[in-house]
Amino acid sequence: MDHLPLTRAGAPILYGRRPEREELDQLLERARAGHGGTLLLHGAAGIGKTALLRSLRAQAEGFRVLEAGAVEFESGLRFAAVHQLVAPLLDRLDRMPPHLRGTVEAAFAAADGAPAWFTMGLALHALVRRYAADGPPLLCLVDDAQWLDPPSARALDLMARGLSSARAAVVLALREPAERPEIEELPRLRLGPLPEAEAAALFDAHLPVPLDARVRRRILAEARGNPRALLQAAGTAIRSGGYPGALRTPAADVPPVFELPEPGRTVLLAAAADPTGDPALLARALARLGLSEADVRPLREAGLLECAEVVRFPDPAVRSAVYRAASTPARRRAHQALADVTDPGTGPTARPGAGPSADPGTRSGGSPSTGPGAGPSAGPGADAGRRAWHRAMAALGPDEQVAVELETGAGQARMSGGAVAAAAFLERAVSLTEDPRRLAGRALAAAEAQRRAGADDVALTLIGLVDAATPGPAERTRAETLRARIRYAADRDEDALDRLLTAIAADPSQAYPSLREALAVTIAAGRDATVRQHRTLTSAVSALPPSTTPIARPPSTTGKALLAANATRTARPPSTAGKALLAAIAIRIGGGEALPLLRQALDGRLPAEGPLPAIAAVETWDFPRWRRLAEARVRAGAAAGAPAELCAALDDLAVARLYAGELPAAEEHLRTGQSIAQALGADPLTTGELLCAAWRGDQDAVTELRRSAGSEARDGRQATFGEIAQAVLLNGLGRYDAACEVLRPAVELDEPGVLPFVAMEFVEAAVRSERPGLAAPVAARVRAHARATGSGWAAGLASWCRALLRDGPAAEEAYRDAVRWLEAPQPSAVLARARLVYGEWLRRQGRRSDAGEQLRAAHASFASMGAAAFAGRAERELAAIGRPRPRQGREPVPARLTPQEESIARLAAAGTTSKEIGRRLFLSPRTVDAHLRSVFRKLDISSRRQLREVRF
């Protein structure tokens, strides 16, 4: 099981595994030198074998990689795995001796009298050696070897045994405890559990929302360093907030519950129902149930339960299976016992000798973890909330007292488990409420919480309960408003918008948040939104009562100003859109100092305002504030434990960091967002992924992402950024005609917060395809924004556009202005593009020395961020002026550096400090510096700055 999904570039993120990676790297090095070999990678299910194979594949630079994945249903098909592995080499059959060629052909033809495994093994061995001798070295990867059909297993064993003098390596992955006698004599490398620090890092990387510290500690202990268990636990925690019974979706692949006597089942159920794993608490609960250490001992001896510092199961899936298999009355009894022994006023304390274990050193599990990502320490409020939860799960029917406790506990649950946990508390409170008047208010609060937790379908169900209860006028309006907001966000139909505006008119107190969301959704709709929707929203915003609160003071005035400004900007025709945002803000706020007031308001103050502040920052070409707002929005989403909000914020931050030249960091944010979306069962946002793939020059990824995004046809703005990404890719490849055509719709639409990205691609593409008349109006828009905002980003791009449209001394002056304006703190990726275009212009003027200076600087920036297509453009230009290309590094660097040194060099080239590198790779800063000195010596350089010119 993978630690993480592959990135589009092909390399997974691994946590730890340094000794194993070094051994596999040495196998590759030996194969490169003609001394190949074989390794059988074995370990428990989910321990990370597949992830290690994929990491090896990504590191096998210069190798031809052959892969086979055995599957259980093919284990009876003769030579099924062999077919997968060698099919790409069949074009080499004509170079083999006739008798061996016939052996392979017979197997692939599935003819009668198919060859024996011995003959097939000899044929495969000859084929691999012949290919590796004539071409690149060969790496054969076979995953899930426990499902190999016997003839394939024997043939692969024979093939792999004679590679010591070949340029080939074979790695097979085998799940324990399965054994395959056909391959058991091959050299072995066992993959064990992740060490504690690396397991915590993996878990925290996939759980960027709050989690109760004691629950986190129990999960880490129970997973026992198994990556799959950690990832499954992270996904469950994202969806349930860490509370048993809050998750609706049944767990997959859970083992059968063990056949045990009643006392044993009760012990396991009580342990499964407690989210903290506190042994002292469990001991008191078991005593309440009439059980003792004598009932626990057989379970411990059988390995079904471990009771030490933390109560844990042999596998987290067993905990889930035990809880789900129990009867409803049994669950209620277990929860009631836990509630009875959980002190609502103080945290659980361990009495001397308490706990269902006689092991020396056993103590209470109440101490919070101090590892990375640990949530707030468990305190009185946390225990009161847990007690309320247990009481609620034990309730036989409506119980007003418990419902009140749940409402109170929802606040603490939000602090320790985020919006998801709070939503679970409030929804459970609804189920215990009988009074129709109270039911309406609680159902509404629960619906709003579920909506923030990303569960719109559950929120709609709860709104239905509001309708069926006895809501007051304000509650009815809030329910209708929330329903309309959810429907409008999901479908953007005009009926939902009409209902939303009707509800707002009935309750003006809901006007601002509802209109803010409606506008954000309309902006996201982009080309799909109707003219009537834009006009209706603009009119509704204009009708908002003006506020007398100074803009610098929270909370509402700034948000209303942004709302009015964005609404006006969205409704303006393209011909007058240049100053629409600032004009709207000036009208709304009053006075002529709109821009300073806006920037004061945008300074990290508005993470709760959703995407509108970021759109305003981009619309005013304020790159530093755009990035700060994105970072603040991510922090707010993580602190609130709101997964859906966090996904959107991570996508926005990824785009900001991409244009800052930090593509690897951007991809880390995207991976986090993808893992959260996967846990929620939602489709991940693809704007950031599209743009990153385009800057990398990954044509296949851009094509596939645009196809999948287009098939959903739900987000017009997504279509616009798909076109921008396609244009980035085409410009990087020098296909300017195609780039110009693909951007024509986006240029005509002129959507909010899009011009900085469209203009850069379109003006260059139009000019290079000899259509300057198309570029001139777009360049004029950029100049208008530059004058209105005073932004260095806008001024730099305006100068760049002016240079592309001119020639002679005027062009050079404009190019120099562009480079000067785009120096930090502006987006460095844009600066690199300006240097590239300037260098190309200088080369055409015959000024080889000046061109080389700009081109080398551009190439270094592109190479350090991984922008392969643009780096290739710079390389071709450098070759055209007769200068040696920048150090390539793809082939020679791995040969000169150890895997550890290469990892450190990559991070240092990206600007990561020694302390940060050490934290990421679990090394001391002193060790990192020692490795860097070795890197400098091997590469014949003397500084980190020169590392940016090395392509790793």
N, C-alpha and C positions, 0 to 999 in steps of 0.2 A: 504494500500500500504506500502511495506517495506521501511524502511529508507535505508537499505543496504541489498544485498543478504546475505544469510546465509553463514558462513564460512564452510569449510569441517568438522570442529569440532562441528558445530551445533549452534553456538551462534552469533547473529547479533550484530553489533555495534549500540548502541542507543545514541542519543545526548539529554541530559537532561532527562526529565520524571522521576526525582527522586521521587516526591511524589507518582506518580502512581505506580512506581516499588515497593516502600515501602509498599503500600497498598496491592498489589498483593503478595508480599513476606509474609506479615502477614496472608493473606488467606491461603497460603501453610503451614505456621507454625501451624495455627489452625487445618488444616486438618491432619497434622502429629500427632497432639495431640488428635485426635478424635473429634474435634469440627469443622467439615467442613462447607462449605457454598457455596454461588453462587454470581457471580458478572456479571453484564451486562455492558460491556465496549462499550460506544457509542461516536461517533464523526463524523465529516464531512469526505467525501471521501478523501483518500490520507493523512489523518492526522496521520497515524502511528499505527493503531489498529493491523494490521497483524504483524508488527514488534514487538509490545509489546507482542503479543501472542507467537511469536517464542522465544523471549527473556525469557518469563516465562517458556516455554517448556525446554529451555536449562538450566534454574536454578532449575528445578524440580528434583533435585538429589534424587534418591530413590523412585520416584513415577512411577507408570505405567501410561503412557500418552495415552489417547484416543483422536482422532481428527476427526472432520467432517468439511467439507467446503461446505456450501450450494451454489448452482449455480442457475441462473435464469431459465434455461431451464428445471430443475428438480423440480421447485416449484409446479408443478401440480402432481408429483408422490407421492403417499401416502407412508409415512415413509421413504422417500429417505435418509434424513439426519440420521435417526435412524440406518439404515442399515450400513452407514459408521462408526458410532460411536461405536456400540457394537459388530460388527462382530468379533473383536479380543477376545471377552469374551464368544463366543458361546460354548467353551469347558467346561464352568462352568454351562451350562444349567442343567446338570444332578443333580446338587446340589439344584435346586430350587423346590418349590412345584409344583406338576403336573399341576395345572390349570394355573399357571403363565408361566411355561415352554411351555405349549401349546400356550399361547398367543404370545410369541416371535417366536416360530416355525411357527405359522400361518402367521405372518407378513413377515418373511423371505421367506416363500414358495410362497408368493403372491397368496394365496388360496382365493377362493370365501369366502365371509363372513369374510374378514380380521378384526382384532379386532378394537374396538373403541379406540379413543385416550386415554380415561380414563383408560381402562384396560391396554393398552400398557404402560402408565405412571407408573402405579403401578408395572408392571412387571420390567420395567427398574430400578425403585427405588430399588426393591428387589435384582435385579442382581448386581447393583453397591454396595449396602451395603454388600452383601454376599462376593463379590470379595474383597472389601477393608478390610473386617474382617479377611479373610483367607490369604491374601497376602499383598503386599506393598500398601501404600495409592494410591488413584486413582485421576488423574487430567483429566477432560474432557474439551476439547477446541473446540468451535464451532465458525467458522469464517463466515462472511457475513450472519448473522442471518436474515437480511432483506429478503433473498431468501428462508428461510425455508418453506417447505410445511406445511400447517396449522395443520395436524395431528401430525407431528414431533414437531412443535412449542409447541402445547398444552401438548404433552407427555413429552417433555423435561422440560417444566415449572413445571409439576407435579413431575417429578423425582427430580428436583433441590430443591424443597421447603422443603424437610424433611431431609436435610443432616447435621443438626446442631449437631447430635450425631454420625456422621459417619466419617471415615477416607477418605473423598473424597471432592473434590472441583470442581466446574463447572464455566467456564468463557465463556461468549458468547460475540461476537463482532458484533455491529449493526451500520450500516451507517445512519447518519442523512442526510436528514430530514425524512427518512423512519421510520415508526412506526409499531410495531407488538403488537396489543392489547393482544395477548396470553401470552406475556412475560413482559409486561410493568410494572408489579408490583414487579419484581425482584429488588434487591439492585443495584444501578447504580454507575458507575464511568465515568465521562465525560472526554474525551481527547480533550483538546483545542490546539490552535496553540503553536508552540515552541516559547519560549522567544527569544528576538532579538539576544543575544549572542550565544545561542545554534543554532538558525537558520543560523547565519553566519558561525558557525563552520561546520555545515553539508554541507552548500553550498561550502565553501572553500575546504573541504575534497574531494569533487567530481569535483573540478575545479582547478587542480594544474598547470594551464597555465595562462598567463596574461589575464586580462580583464580590460577594461577601468573603472576607479574608479566610475564615475558617472553612467555608465551602471550597474555596480554591485550594487550600492546603490538603483537604481530604481528596479532591480530584487528582492532584498531583501524586499523592501517595498511592491512590488506587490504580492509577494508570501504569505505574511501575516502569516508567520510561518508554512505554510503547507509543510510537507516534500516532498510529491510527486511533488508539484509545484516547489520546490527548485531543486529536482533532474532532472526534465524535463528541467528546465531553464539551469542547468549546462550542460546537454547534448547538448542542442541547442547552447549554447555559445561555447562549444568545437568545434562544427561543423561549426559555422557561424562567430566566432570572435566577436559576439555581434552586427552585422550589419543586419538590416531587409532587406530581399530580397536576402541575400547571401546564404540562406539555400535552397537546392533543394527539399529535402524530405518533403512531406506534413506532417503537424502536425497531430497526431492521436487523436481521441476522442475530437475534438473541438466542442463546442456547436454551434447551428445555429446562424447566425448573426441576430441581432434584426431588426424588421421592424420599421424603424424610418423615419421621414421626412428628406429631403435632408440636411438641415443644421446640424442636429444631426449626420448623417452618416459622414459628412465631418469633424466635430469636432473629432469624434472617430478615423477616419482614420489618421488625422494629429497627434493625440496623439500616435497612433500605429506606425507611421512611424518614430517618434523621439526615438532613442535608449536611450537617457539620462533621459527622464522624467522631463525635466526642465520646470517648469510652466511659467517662464518669456519668454522663447523661444517660447513655445506653444502660449502664448498670442499674441506675435508679429506675429507669423505665421497665426493665425486666423484672426488678423486684416488685414493681407495681402490678405487673402481669402474673406474679406468683412464680417467677422463674429465678434461677440462680446460676452461679458459675458452673454447677454440675451439668446444666443444660447447654452451656456454651462450649465446654471442653471437647465434646465429640466433634463439633463443627470445626474447631481450631485444629484438632488432630487430623481431620480429614482434608484440611486445606481449603475449606469452604468459607472461612472467615478468619481474619487476622485482627487481633485486638492488642495493639501496642500504643504508641503515641496517638495513632489515628485508627479508627475502626475502618477496615477496608475489605473489599471482596477480591477474589482472585482475578476478576475481570469486571470492568464497569458494566458490561452487558449483563452480567449475572445480577447485579443490583437491580437493573431495569427489569429483567425477567422475573425476579422474585416479587417485585412490587406489582407488576402487571398481572401476574398469575394469581395473586391473592384474591380472595373473595372480598366484596365490599364490606361486610361486617368485620372481617379480620383486619382490614385496613383501618376501619374506624377505631377498633380497640387499640391498635398500635399507636395511632395518632393521639388518642385520648390519653394513653399512658405517657407519651412524650410531653403532651401539654401539661399534665398534672405535675411533672417533675421539672418543668422549665420555669424558673423563677421570673416573673414578669418585671421585677424591679431591678435585679442584678444579674450579671452573667453567671453561668453555671460554674460551680467551684468543685474541685475534686477533694473528696475526703480521703484521709490516709487509707490506703488499701482499696479505695473504691475503684470500680471498673471491672468489666467482665473478663479479667485476665489476671493470672497470678504471676505474670512475667515481672522480674525485677525492673525497676525504672519506669514502669507504666505511670503516666500522669495524664492530667486532663488535656484534651485536645483544644482547649479554649484559647491558647496563645495564638495570636494571628501570625500569618506568614509575613516575613519581611522581604520576600523575594520581589522581583520586578512584577509590576502589575497588581500587587496585592491591593485588595479593596480596603475600605475603612475598617478599623478594628471593631470587632464585635463588642458591643457594650450593652447597657441596659435596654436601650431602644431596640437594638437588634433582637435581643432575647424576647422582649415583649412582642415584637412582630412575629417571631417564630412561634411563640406560644399561641398567638392569635391564629396563625396559619394551621397549626395542629388542631386547635379547637374547631376551626371551620371544617377541616377535613374529617373530623369525628362527628360533626353534627348530623342528626337524623333528619332534620327538617329546618324550617325557618327559625332563626334565633337572632333576635334583635340585638342582644348584648354582644354576641360574637361579631355581628355585622358592624357594629360601632367600633369594636376593637380592630377589625380589619381596615376600616376607613382610617383609623389612627395609625395603624401599622403600615399603611401604604406609603406614607412619607418616608419612614425609615427604610422600607423596602426599596424605594426609589434611590436612596443614597447608597445602599449596599449592592443592589442588583439592577438598578437602572429602571427605565420606563417599562420594560417588559415585566419585571417583578411587580412594580406598582400596579400595572394593568391586571395582572393575575389576582392580586389582593382585591382590587375593586370589583372585578368580575365575580369573584367568589362571594363578596359581600352582597352582590345583587341576588345570587342564588339563595341566600339566607334571609332575604327580605320579603315580608308578607304584606305590609302596609302599602297600598298602591301609591300613596302620596310620596312616601320615602323611596319607593321603587323607582319612580320616574327620575328623581334627582340622582340616585346612585347609578342607575343604568346609563344616564347621560354622562356622568363623570367617568364611568368605566369605558364607555364608547370613545370619549376623547382620549383617554389613556391608551386604549388599544390602537387607535389611529396613529398616535405618536410612536407606538411600538412597531408600527408597520403592518398591523393586522386589520386592514380595511374591511375584510369580509366579516370578521368578528364584530367590528364596530357597527356595521350595518345591522347585524342581528340584534345587538343591544339597543340600537335606536328603535327597532321594532318593538322592543319591550317598553320603551318610553311611550310609544303611541298607545300600547295596550293598557298602560297604567292610568294614573290620573295626573297628567302634567298640568302645571299652571301655564299661563300665557308665556312667561319668559322661558320656561323649560321647553314648551312646544316650539317656540321660535328657535331656540338654540339647537334643538334636535333637527328641525327642518334645515337650518343653516348647515349643520354638520353633514347631514345626508347629502345636501346639494353640493357641498364642497367636495365630498368623496366622489360623488357621481361625476362632477365636472372634471376633477383631476383624472379620473379613470377614462372618461369618454369624451370630454370636451363638447358635449352636445349642447345646442342652444337652449333646449328645454331646461337642462340643469342650471344653466346660467340665469335664465329667467326666474327659476325657483329660488336661486341664491339671492338675486337682487330683491325679490319679493320679501324673503325672510329678513334681509338686512333692513328694508324699509320698516318692517314691523318691530324690529329691535335695533335701534341705532347703536347700542353698546357693542353689537357684534360687527358693526360696519367695517371698522379698520382691519381686524385680522381676516375677515372673509374676503374683502376686496383685495387685500395684499396677496392672499393665496390665489384668488381668481386671476389677478394680473400675472402672477408668476407662472401659472399654468398656461395662460394665453400666450405669454412670451415663449414658453417652451413649445407651444403648438406651432409657433412660427408661421410658415406658409399655409398651414392647415386651418388657422383661425380665420374667421370670417370678418369682413369689414364691420358688420353690425356688432359683433362681439367687441371689437376694439372701441367703437364709438360708444356703445352702451357702458362699458367699463370706464371710459374717460369721463363720460357725463356723471356717472355715479361717484367717481373720485372727486370731481369738481364740486359736487354737492356736499362733501364732507365739511363740517363746520371748522373754520380756521381756529388754530390754537394760539393763545397768547403766551404759551410757555417758551422761553428762549430756546433756540435750537440746540444749544450745547447741553441742555439739561434733559435727562431721560424722563419718561420713556417714549412718549408718543409723537412729539413734534417732528423729530428727525425722520421717523418711519413714515409719517404722513407726507412729509416733503418728498421723500424718495418715491412714495407711491404715486403722488401727483406727477412728479417729474417723469417717471418711467411710463406712466399712462399717456402723458402728452407726447413723449418721444415715440411711443409705439404707434400712435395714431397719425403722426405727421407723414406726409408724402416724402419719398426719397429726396426730391429736389431741395427740400428745405430742412432736411434732417440734421444738417451739420451742427447747428447750435440749439436744437430743440430741447435737449435735456437740460442744458444750463439755463435756457430761457424759462423753461417750466419751473425750475427750482427758484429762479429769481422772482418769478411771479408769485409763487406759492409762499416764499419766505418774506419777500419784500426787500427793497433796497438793491444796491448794485454790487454787493459783496457776496454773491451767491457761491462762487467757487471756494473761497476760503472757509465759509461756513460749512459747505458740503464736506470738504476734506477734514475739517475738525470733527464733523459728525461721523465720518467713515473710519476714524482712527480706532479700529478694534472695538467699537462700541456696540455693534449691531449683529452679533451672531444669531440672535433670535429672529432677525428679520428675514431669514431664509436667503434665497439667491439674489434678491433685489439689490442690496448694497454692492455685491460683487459685480453685478451688471453695471451699476452706476460707476464703479471704479474703473472698469474696462472702458465704458463709454467715455469717461473723461481721461482715458489713457494714463491712469495712475497705477503703474505697475507695482511699486512697493506696497501701496495700500491694498491693491487687489490680492497680493500674496498674504499680507497680514490678515485681511478679512477671511481668506480661505483657511488659514491656520486657526484663527479664532473660531470659525464655524466647526472645524474638525474637533477642536477641544471641547466646544459646547456640546456637540453631539455625543462625544465619548463620555463626558461627565454626566450627561443626562441619561446615558444608556439607551439612546434612541437609535436603533440600528438603521432604519430607513433613512433618517436624516443624515447619519454618519456616512452612509454609502454615497449620497449625493455630494456631501462636503469633500470626501476623499477624491471623488472624480474631479471636482473643481480645483482642489489643491494640486492634483497630479498635473493638470494642464498648466497651472502657474509655475510649477517646478520644472516642467518640460521646457517652457520658454525661458526659464532662468538658466538653461543649459544643464539641468540636473536630471537627465533621462533615467538613470538607474533608480534614483530616489522616487521619481514619478511612478515608475513601474512597481516599486514596493507599495506605494499607496494604492495602486490599482489592484494588486494581489490581495491586500487587506480587504478592500471593498468587495472583491469577487468572493472571498471566503465568507464574508458576512451575508452577502446576497444568497449564496448557496445555502447557508444555514437557515435563512428565512424562506427559502424556496422561491425567491424572486429573481427576475431577470436583472443581471448587472447592467449598470450604465456603461455605455461604450464610447462616449466622446473622448475621454482620456486615452483609452486603449487604441482607438483609431488614430489619433494624432501621434501617439508614441510609435505605433507601427509604421506610420508614414515617415516620420523623421528617421527611423531605423532603416528605411528603404525596403521594408518587408512587403513586397507586392501581394503575395498570397494572403497574408493576414489582412491587409486593407481590403482586398476583394471579398474575402469571406465575411469580415465584419460588416461591410456595407451591405452585402447580400442579406445577412441575418437581420440587421437593423431595418432594412427596407421591407423585409417580409412582414414585420410587425405593423408597419405603417401607422404608428401611433404618435410619432413625435417629429413634427416638421423641423424643429431646431436641430434634432439629431441628423436629419437629412442634410441640413446646411453644413454641419460640421463634417459629415461624411464627404461632402463635396470639397470642403477645405482640405481635409486629409488627403483626398485623391490628388488635389492640385499640388500639395507639398511633395507627395511622392513623385508626380510627373515632373515638377520643376527640378527635383533632385536628380532625376534621370535625364534631364535635358529635353524632355518632350513638351515643348512650350505650347505648341498649337493645341494639343489635347488639354493641357492645364487651363488654357484660356477658355476653351469651350465649356469645360466642366464647371467653371465658376460663374458663368453668365447668369444663371438664376439667382445665385446668392448676391451678386452685385446689384441686380435689379431690385431685390427685396429689401436690402439694407436694413436687416433686423438689428435690434438693440444688442450692443456688446459684441458685434461681429466684425465691424469694419477693420480693426487693427489686424485681424488674421486674414481677412479677405484681401485687403489692399496690398499687403506684402506679396501675396502669391499672384494676384491678378495683374498688377501693373508690370511686374517682371515678365510674366508669361505673354502679355499682350505686346509689350515692346519687343521682346525677343522673337515673337512670331510676326513681326513687322505690321502690327496693327496699333500704332500709337494713338490713333483716334479713339480707340476703346479705353485706353489707359488714362487719357487726360481728364475726363470727368471724375474718375475715382481719385486721382491725384489731387484734384481741386477740393474734394471732400476732406481729404487728409489735411490739406493746408488750412482749411477752415477750422478743423478741430485743433490743430496746433496753435492757431492764433487765439482760439477761445479758451484753451486750457493751460497754455504755457508748459505743456508736458514735454520732457526730453524724448520720450518714446515717440510721441506724435511728430515733434520737430525733426527727429532723426529719420523717421520714415518719410516725412514730407520731403526732406532733402534728398533722400534716396530716390524717391519717385521723380523729383526734378532732375536729378542726374541722369536717370535712365531716359528721360525725354529730351535731353540736350546733348550737345557735343562740344568738343574743344575745351577751352579754359573754364567756361561756365559749368560744364559737366564735372570737371575735376574739383572745382571749388565746392560743388554740391556734394560730391562723394566725401570730401574731407569733412564737411559739415555733418554729414550723416554719421560718420565714424565718431566724431567728437560728441555729438548729441547722444549717441547710443552707448557711451561708456557707462559703467555702473553708476547708479543702481538700476539702470534700464535692463530689459531682458537680453541676456548675453547671447542667446541663440539668434536673435535679430541682429545683434552686432556682428556675429560671425557671418551671417548672410550678406550684410552690407560690405564687409571686408572681401568676401568672395567675389561679389559683383564688381567691386572697385578693382580688385586684382585682375579680373578678366578684362575689364576696360583698359587698364594699364598695359596688359599684354598685347592687346590689339593696337595700342599706340606705339608698340615697339620698345617700351620702357621696361626691359626685362628685370633689372635690379629692383626697381620700385614694385613691380608686380610680384616678384618673389617674396618680398617682405609681407605684403598683404595676404598672399595666398598661403604662406607658411603659417601665419597667425590664424587664418580661417581654418586651415586643415587641423591645426592643433586643437582648436575648440571643437570642431566636429568629431575628431577622433576621440577626445576625452569624454564626450557625451554619448558616443555610439551612433552618430548620424552618418551611417555608412554611405548613402547615396551622395550626400553633399561632400563628404570627405573624398569620395571618388572623383567628383567634379574638380575639386582642388588639386588632386593628384594629376589628373589629366592636363590641367593648365600648367602645373609645374613642369611636367614632362615636355610640354610644348615650348617652354622657354629654355629648354636644355638644362634645367637644374635637376639634380638628383631628387627623386621623390623622398618625402619624409620616411623615416625609419618605419618599415612595415610591421615587423614584430609578430605577425600572425604565425610565421613559420619559425624564425630563429629564437624568439623570446622564450617560448616554452622549453626549448632545448637548453637555454642558458640558465633559466631560473627554476628553482624547485616549485612545486605547487603552492607551498606556503608563501614563498617570496612573490610569486605572481599574484596571489590574492591580495597581499599587502600592497604591491605596486599598483594594482588596479584601483584600490580604494584611495591610496595617496594621490594618484593622478586625478581623481575626481574631487580632490580638495578635502578629503576626510583627515582629521587630525590623528596623531598617534594615539591619543587617549581614546578617541572614538573607534579607531581600528582595533585597538586592544580589547575594548568592550565587546565589539562585534565578533572577534575571533577568539575571545577568551585568552588573551595574552596580556602581559604587562607592557606599558608604554616603552620601557627600556628594551624589552625583547623586540618590539616592533621597530624601534630605531636601529637596533643591531641588524635586523633583516634588511632594512632600507639601505644601510651602508653597504651590505653585500650586493643589493640590487644595483646601486650606483656604480659599484666597481665592475660588475659583470656587464652592464650596459654602457660603460664608459661615459657616464654623465655625472653631474655633481650637485643637482638640486631637484627638488620636487617639481619645480616648474618645467624642467626638461622632460619629466615623465609624461607630460601631456602630449608630447610629440610622438610617443610610442603607442602603436596600435596593438592592444593586447587581444 
